[in-house]
């Protein structure tokens, strides 16, 4: 039973983080497509902001890889907790970061110079995904 819990934890860690990145990048990507219709000259800025939420999936993948050497016969419940924690933090962090980036993209398309500020604001939810990754590595 412990082994099953451990593998469920690994699946949640990788799966939820990946789902969050998919949602976050598409939220920002949808805004970028709309912004391209208004001002195509800023497409590089739109692309950078659209890519930011993809990092949470990478954090989930790193935590997944680093957790593969655990002994699931004894650490199964622990791995379930770690996986659920990392997965949920990365899921919500990526979605919220995508929303911040989408707002920044829309503002850029309207002529405002908010690219740098948007990246700074988008770093705040990312910080919590990094904390979740670090916490999973410390266990």
N, C-alpha and C positions, 0 to 999 in steps of 0.2 A: 504494500500500500504506500509506503514511503517513497518508493521509486516512482510510482505513478504520480504522486503529488509533485515530486521534483520535476518530472518531465512536463507536467501541466504548467508549473511555474516557468520553465524555460519557454514554453510555447506562448504563454501570456506576455512574457518579457519581450520576445521578438515580435510577436503578432500585434500587440497593442501599440508598440512604438512604430511599427511599420504602417499600421492603419492611420495613426496620427499624422505621420509624414505625408501619406497619400492625401488625406483630407486637407492638411495645412497648405501643401503645395498647390492643390487644385483651387483652394479658396483664393490664394494670391494669383495663381495663373489665370483664373477667370477674370479677375480685375485687370490683369495685364493685357488680356485679349481686348477687353473693352477700352482700355487706355490706348492701345495701339491705333484704334480707330480715330481717337482724338489727336494724339501727338506721337506719331511713329518714330520721331527722332530720339526719343528717350528709351528705346527698346532695351538697351543694355542695362539701364537702371531698373527697369521693370523685371528683367530676367534675374538680376542679382537678388532682388527682394523676393521674387517668387521661389527661388531656390533655398532661402534661409530655413524654412520649416523642414526641409529634408534631413537636417542634421539629427533630429530626434530619433529617426529610424536608425541612423548610424550608432547613436548611443545605446539603443536597445540591442543592436547587433554586437557591439563591443562587450556589453554586459553578458550577453548570451555566450559569446566565445570564451570569456574569462570564467564563466560559471560551469563550463563543460567538464572541468576536472574535479568537480565536487563529488563526494561519495553520496549518491542519492539513496542508498540503503539506510543511511542514518540522517541525512540532511534534507530529506524530502519536504517536510513541512516548512523548513527554513527557506528552501528554494521557492516554494509556492508563495510565501510572503514576499520574498525579494522580487520575484517575477511579477507579481501583482502590483507591487509598489512601483517598480521601475516602469512597467508597462503603462500604468495609469498616469503617472507623472508625465511621461513622454507623450502619451496620447493627448492629454489636455494642453500641454505646453505647445505642441505643434499646431493644434487647432487654433489656439488663441494667438500664437505667433503669426499664423497665416492671416488671421483677421487684421492684425496690426499692419502687416505688410500690404494687405489689400487696400486698407485706408491710405497708406502712404503712396501706393501706386496711383490711386484715384486722385490724390492731391497733386502728385507730379504731373499727371495728365492735364490738370486744370491750370498748370503754369507755376505752381509753388515749388520752391527749392527745398524739399523736405527729405531728400534721399538719406543724408547722413543722420538726421534726427530719427527717421524711421528705423534705421539700422540700430541705433542706440536703444530705442524703445523696444524693438524686437529682441534685443539681447536680454531683457529682463525675464521673460518666460523661459528663455533658453537656459538661463542660470539655474533654474530649478531642475531641468532635465540633466544638467551637468552634475548637480548635487546628488540626484538619484543614482547616476552612474557611479560617482565616487563612493557613495554609501554602499552600493552593491559590491564594489571591489574591496571595500574594507572588511566585509563580513567574511 
